[in-house]
Amino acid sequence: MCGIGVVLYHSRTAEAAGSATTGIPVHALQRRGPDAQGELVVGRLEVSGYELRLTAAVLHLRGRACQPQPLQSAAGDVLLWNGEVFGGGVAVADGESDTARLLAVLRAAGEAVPEVLESVHGPWALAYWHAASRTLWYGRDGLGRRSLVRMEGADAAAGCSTLRLCSVAVPLPASAGGEWEELPACGIGCVRLLPDGTASHLWLPRRAPPPPAPRHYAIHDVTPQGMPPSSVRGHRGALGVRESLRGCVSVRTCAPCPCGVCVPRGSTAECA
């Protein structure tokens, strides 16, 4: 999995802002993403009243080529992505980077970012900066399968308020003015920098998911010889699990791959 880090500095009066701004250091995330590392700074605290520092370390899992991060569009939108898209409302073609595809979908969504994120099937944690509205979106999937911690407070060294997000709780100086806390997986966070110099912090609860549709597995009609009825049911169930696993694994591969299931039964095991 990848590592992402965000520090958003914000001050109502640019003249009051100090210059001691620092982002999440790359070396703190490098072990989570050995394939590519990057940093990006958006805005200048002493000029615009805000400064956004983004850090990423990428572990290449999807797409034919590694997609470095932070990923920035021509319009200035930026995505930090630690996850995998397995389907849902975001369709990723074979060999395509799900990071690049998700950024394109988010840009086209406008204000409907929460709806897009709730439609994604798969584990994820992300931070997304929408440049035109000066809005930072952040969150993780509803099952909390990717880590993301948050720290809010006032930074004494920089002389302004801060929001920090990171995949891991990296040590920070005492001037950071807060403690890391795990981000709840029950919603999406949003910080919007308003024209009057203030910032609007919102937490949007996740909508209740619809009940899952029944799933029917394709099971071979061949009944293993010599199996008692209870074992036959177990064998068929294992075949169904195998087909489901094969479908999941095939998302990450370009060619069919063998997949097996072993069901323990006391001192023996049945394999499919």
C-alpha positions in Angstrom: 0.0 0.0 0.0 1.1 3.6 -0.5 1.8 6.3 2.0 0.2 9.8 1.8 0.7 13.0 3.9 -1.0 16.4 3.9 -0.4 19.6 5.9 -2.7 22.5 5.3 -1.6 25.8 6.8 -4.2 28.6 7.0 -4.2 32.2 8.4 -6.8 34.9 8.0 -4.0 37.5 7.8 -1.2 36.7 5.5 1.1 39.2 7.3 0.8 37.3 10.5 2.0 34.1 9.0 5.5 32.9 9.8 7.8 31.0 7.4 8.4 27.8 9.4 6.1 25.6 7.4 7.0 21.9 6.9 5.2 19.0 5.3 5.2 15.3 6.2 8.7 14.1 5.4 9.1 11.7 2.5 11.4 9.4 4.5 8.5 8.8 7.0 6.5 7.2 4.2 9.1 5.7 2.0 8.8 2.2 3.4 5.1 2.2 2.4 5.9 3.2 -1.2 9.3 2.2 -2.6 8.5 2.7 -6.3 8.1 6.5 -6.4 8.2 9.4 -3.9 7.1 13.0 -4.4 6.3 16.3 -2.8 4.2 19.3 -3.9 3.4 22.7 -2.4 0.3 24.6 -3.4 -0.1 28.2 -2.4 2.1 30.4 -0.3 1.1 31.2 3.3 2.6 34.8 3.2 0.8 35.6 -0.1 -2.5 33.7 -0.3 -3.1 33.0 3.4 -2.8 29.3 2.9 -0.2 26.7 2.1 -0.9 23.1 1.2 2.0 20.6 1.4 1.4 17.1 -0.1 3.7 14.1 0.2 3.4 10.7 -1.3 5.2 7.3 -1.5 3.8 4.9 -4.1 3.7 1.2 -4.2 2.9 0.2 -7.8 0.0 -2.2 -8.0 -2.2 -1.1 -10.8 -1.6 0.0 -14.4 1.2 -0.9 -16.8 3.5 1.8 -15.5 4.0 3.3 -12.1 2.0 6.5 -11.6 4.0 9.0 -9.4 2.2 11.1 -6.8 1.1 13.7 -5.9 -0.8 13.7 -9.2 -1.7 17.1 -10.4 -4.0 18.1 -13.3 -3.4 20.9 -15.7 -6.1 22.9 -13.8 -4.2 22.5 -10.5 -6.3 19.8 -8.9 -4.2 17.3 -6.9 -4.9 13.7 -5.8 -3.1 11.6 -3.2 -4.4 8.1 -3.4 -3.7 5.0 -1.3 -6.1 2.4 -2.6 -7.3 0.1 -5.4 -10.5 0.5 -7.5 -12.1 -2.9 -8.0 -15.3 -1.6 -9.6 -18.4 0.3 -8.6 -19.0 3.8 -10.0 -15.4 4.3 -11.3 -14.5 2.0 -14.3 -10.8 1.4 -14.8 -9.7 -0.2 -18.1 -7.1 -3.0 -18.2 -3.6 -1.6 -17.9 -4.9 1.8 -16.8 -3.8 3.6 -13.6 -6.7 3.8 -11.2 -5.0 6.9 -9.7 -5.2 8.8 -13.0 -8.7 7.5 -13.7 -10.0 8.5 -10.3 -8.6 12.0 -10.6 -10.4 12.5 -14.0 -13.7 11.3 -12.5 -13.3 13.6 -9.4 -12.6 16.6 -11.6 -15.7 15.9 -13.7 -17.8 15.4 -10.6 -17.6 19.0 -9.4 -19.3 19.2 -5.9 -20.4 15.5 -6.0 -17.1 14.2 -4.6 -18.7 12.3 -1.7 -21.0 10.5 -4.1 -18.1 9.4 -6.3 -16.1 8.2 -3.3 -19.0 6.2 -1.9 -19.4 4.5 -5.2 -15.9 3.1 -5.3 -15.5 -0.6 -4.6 -12.2 -1.4 -2.9 -10.0 -0.3 -0.1 -8.8 3.3 -0.1 -7.7 6.5 1.7 -7.2 9.8 -0.1 -6.8 13.5 -0.1 -8.1 15.5 -3.0 -7.5 19.3 -3.6 -10.0 21.0 -5.9 -8.2 24.2 -7.0 -11.1 26.2 -8.4 -13.1 26.0 -5.2 -10.0 25.9 -2.9 -11.4 22.8 -1.2 -9.6 19.9 0.4 -11.5 16.6 0.5 -10.2 13.6 2.5 -11.4 10.3 3.9 -11.2 6.5 3.6 -13.5 3.6 2.6 -16.4 2.7 4.8 -14.7 -0.4 6.2 -11.5 1.5 7.2 -9.2 -0.8 5.2 -6.6 1.9 4.6 -5.2 3.9 7.5 -5.5 7.6 7.8 -4.8 9.7 10.9 -5.6 13.4 11.5 -4.4 16.2 13.6 -5.9 19.7 13.9 -4.6 22.6 15.9 -2.5 25.8 15.9 1.1 25.6 14.8 3.1 28.0 17.0 6.1 28.0 14.7 4.1 29.0 11.6 1.7 31.2 13.5 -1.5 29.8 12.0 -4.0 26.9 12.2 -3.2 23.6 10.7 -4.8 20.3 9.5 -2.5 17.3 9.1 -3.4 14.0 7.5 -1.1 11.0 7.2 -1.1 7.3 6.6 1.0 6.8 9.7 1.3 8.7 13.0 4.8 10.2 12.3 6.5 12.0 15.3 6.1 15.8 15.2 7.7 18.7 17.1 5.9 20.1 20.1 5.0 23.2 18.1 2.6 21.1 16.0 0.1 21.6 18.9 -1.9 18.4 18.8 -2.1 14.7 18.8 -2.8 12.2 16.0 -6.2 10.5 16.0 -7.6 7.9 13.7 -9.9 9.3 11.1 -13.4 7.7 11.4 -14.4 5.6 8.4 -18.1 6.8 8.6 -17.8 10.0 6.5 -15.9 12.3 4.3 -14.0 15.4 5.5 -13.9 18.8 3.7 -12.1 22.0 4.3 -13.1 25.0 2.1 -11.0 28.2 2.1 -13.5 31.0 1.8 -13.0 34.4 0.1 -13.1 36.3 3.5 -10.1 34.5 4.7 -11.9 32.0 6.9 -12.1 28.2 6.5 -15.2 26.0 6.6 -14.6 22.6 8.2 -17.2 20.0 7.4 -17.7 16.3 8.2 -20.2 14.7 5.8 -21.6 11.4 7.3 -21.6 8.5 4.9 -25.0 7.5 3.5 -26.5 4.1 4.6 -25.6 1.6 1.9 -28.4 -0.2 0.1 -28.9 -3.9 1.1 -26.6 -6.1 -0.9 -28.0 -7.9 -3.9 -28.0 -11.7 -3.7 -25.0 -13.3 -5.4 -25.2 -16.6 -7.2 -22.0 -18.5 -7.8 -21.5 -20.7 -10.9 -20.8 -24.2 -9.4 -19.9 -27.3 -11.4 -22.7 -29.9 -11.7 -20.2 -32.7 -11.1 -20.7 -34.3 -7.7 -17.5 -35.7 -6.2 -17.7 -39.5 -5.9 -17.9 -41.0 -2.5 -18.7 -37.8 -0.6 -21.4 -37.7 2.1 -24.1 -35.0 1.6 -22.5 -32.6 4.1 -19.1 -32.8 2.3 -20.8 -32.2 -1.1 -22.3 -29.0 0.2 -18.9 -27.9 1.6 -17.2 -28.8 -1.8 -19.7 -26.7 -3.7 -19.3 -23.8 -1.3 -15.6 -23.9 -1.8 -16.0 -23.9 -5.6 -18.1 -20.7 -5.2 -15.5 -19.0 -3.0 -12.8 -20.0 -5.5 -14.7 -18.3 -8.4 -15.2 -15.2 -6.3 -11.5 -15.1 -5.4 -10.5 -15.7 -9.1 -12.6 -12.6 -10.0 -10.9 -10.5 -7.4 -7.4 -11.6 -8.3 -8.0 -11.1 -12.0 -8.4 -7.4 -11.5 -4.7 -7.2 -10.6 -3.4 -9.4 -13.4 -3.3 -9.3 -17.2 -3.6 -13.1 -17.6 -5.7 -15.8 -16.0 -4.1 -17.1 -12.8 -4.8 -20.3 -10.8 -6.7 -20.0 -7.6 -7.5 -22.6 -5.0 -9.5 -22.9 -1.8 -8.7 -25.3 1.1 -11.5 -25.9 3.6 -10.3 -27.5 6.9 -12.5 -30.3 8.3 -11.2 -31.5 11.6 -7.9 -33.4 10.9 -8.4 -33.4 7.1 -9.0 -30.8 4.5 -11.0 -30.6 1.2 -9.5 -28.6 -1.6 -11.1 -27.1 -4.7 
